[in-house]
Amino acid sequence: MSSSHTAGEPIMALLDLLGRRWAMRIIWELRADELTFRQLQQRCDSISATGLNARLHELRDAEIIENGPNGYRLSGEGRELLQAYEPLGTWARRWASRQQDRFRSAQ
């Protein structure tokens, strides 16, 4: 993580990491399976090898993913992070529904 976040709020550093291109998708794809580099690349719409390597390195350094016997997998911290997504997912579904309602009423 960048040094600009060392004195800041941890949530900001986490959101910075998760906001990087492909980071959330990689975490999502690893939610149920251990995947090889090639499998991850395919599931992430053929992300470039360079881009995937960069995100994997960052997510390993952050201890969100780890190397397993057959590829990459979520670490214990990564699984806890997915559990923390649940309330956000609930909020996002309500928000999306409100947005659809607004769109329909504007037509």
C-alpha positions in Angstrom: 0.0 0.0 0.0 1.2 3.5 -0.7 2.9 5.5 2.0 0.3 8.2 1.7 -2.1 5.9 3.6 0.2 5.0 6.5 -1.0 7.9 8.7 -4.6 7.7 7.3 -7.6 5.6 8.1 -7.1 1.8 7.5 -10.5 1.7 5.6 -9.1 4.2 3.1 -6.0 2.1 2.5 -8.2 -1.0 2.0 -10.6 0.8 -0.3 -7.6 2.0 -2.3 -6.4 -1.6 -2.7 -9.8 -3.0 -3.5 -10.5 -0.2 -6.0 -7.5 -1.1 -8.2 -8.5 -2.6 -11.5 -9.3 -6.4 -11.2 -8.7 -6.7 -7.5 -12.4 -7.2 -6.5 -12.9 -9.5 -9.5 -10.0 -11.7 -8.4 -11.3 -11.9 -4.9 -14.8 -12.7 -6.2 -13.5 -15.5 -8.5 -11.6 -17.0 -5.6 -14.6 -17.0 -3.3 -15.4 -20.7 -3.8 -12.5 -22.2 -5.7 -8.8 -22.4 -5.7 -7.7 -21.4 -9.2 -4.6 -21.5 -11.3 -3.1 -18.4 -12.9 -4.6 -19.4 -16.3 -8.0 -20.1 -14.8 -8.1 -16.8 -13.1 -7.0 -15.1 -16.3 -9.9 -16.7 -18.2 -12.5 -15.9 -15.5 -11.3 -12.3 -15.4 -12.1 -11.8 -19.1 -8.6 -12.5 -20.2 -6.9 -9.9 -18.0 -3.3 -9.4 -19.2 -0.7 -11.6 -17.5 1.1 -8.4 -16.3 -2.1 -7.0 -14.8 -3.0 -10.2 -13.1 0.6 -10.7 -11.7 0.5 -7.1 -10.3 -2.9 -7.7 -8.6 -2.0 -11.1 -7.3 1.2 -9.7 -5.8 -0.6 -6.9 -4.1 -3.4 -9.1 -2.7 -0.8 -11.6 -1.5 1.2 -8.8 0.2 -2.1 -7.7 1.9 -2.7 -11.3 3.0 -6.1 -11.4 1.3 -5.0 -14.3 -1.0 -2.4 -17.0 -0.7 -0.8 -19.7 -2.7 -2.5 -23.1 -2.3 -1.3 -26.5 -3.5 -3.1 -26.1 -6.8 -3.2 -22.3 -7.4 -4.4 -19.2 -5.6 -7.1 -19.1 -2.9 -8.5 -16.7 -0.4 -6.7 -16.6 2.9 -8.5 -16.6 6.2 -8.4 -12.8 6.1 -9.8 -12.9 2.5 -12.7 -15.1 3.6 -13.4 -12.7 6.4 -13.3 -9.8 3.9 -16.0 -11.6 1.8 -18.2 -11.9 4.9 -17.8 -8.2 5.4 -19.1 -7.6 1.9 -22.5 -9.1 2.8 -24.0 -6.0 4.4 -22.6 -3.9 1.6 -24.2 -6.3 -0.9 -27.6 -5.9 0.9 -27.3 -2.1 0.8 -26.3 -2.3 -2.9 -29.3 -4.3 -3.8 -31.6 -1.8 -2.1 -29.8 1.0 -3.8 -30.1 -0.6 -7.2 -33.8 -1.2 -6.7 -34.3 2.5 -5.7 -32.4 3.5 -8.8 -34.6 1.3 -11.0 -37.7 2.8 -9.4 -36.4 6.3 -10.1 -35.6 5.5 -13.7 -39.1 3.9 -14.3 -40.9 6.9 -12.7 -38.9 9.3 -14.9 -40.1 7.6 -18.1 
